[in-house]
Amino acid sequence: MKVGELARTAGVTAETVRHYTREGLLRPQRDPGNGYQLFDQASLNRLRFIQRARTLGFSLKEIGEILDHADHGDSPCPMVRDLLATRLPEIRQRIVELERLAARMESALNNWSEMPDGAPDGHTICRLIEHWNAPREGERHD
């Protein structure tokens, strides 16, 4: 398969295939007649694996390490479990932080709904932000 065919079969863009190839995640053969990159069923399987790993939040670097383990006959599964076990609490903390940010944004929009717009005058840039008093942790600012 050429780049476009692999991309269509896997449901990704040709640029995605090229990017993964540049990153070393996919290793196509070269057609000796024209130099085109050729991908086989193993490449398709590998690309689908990369897509699944991305949906679990693995970085391309991490996926490369996982594939490297597998390419050398070593099980990457313990590393995969450890990475997710470490990452999950971080993601949950990030969700909490994003919920707090969303609450601050809602509060700001509510407070700003009646404030007039102002043009920068050399002393101010945007009065909405400059007059914003962010609530303290746990405090509502409605």
Order of alpha helices (4+ residues) and beta strands (2+ residues): alpha-alpha-beta-beta-alpha-alpha-alpha-alpha
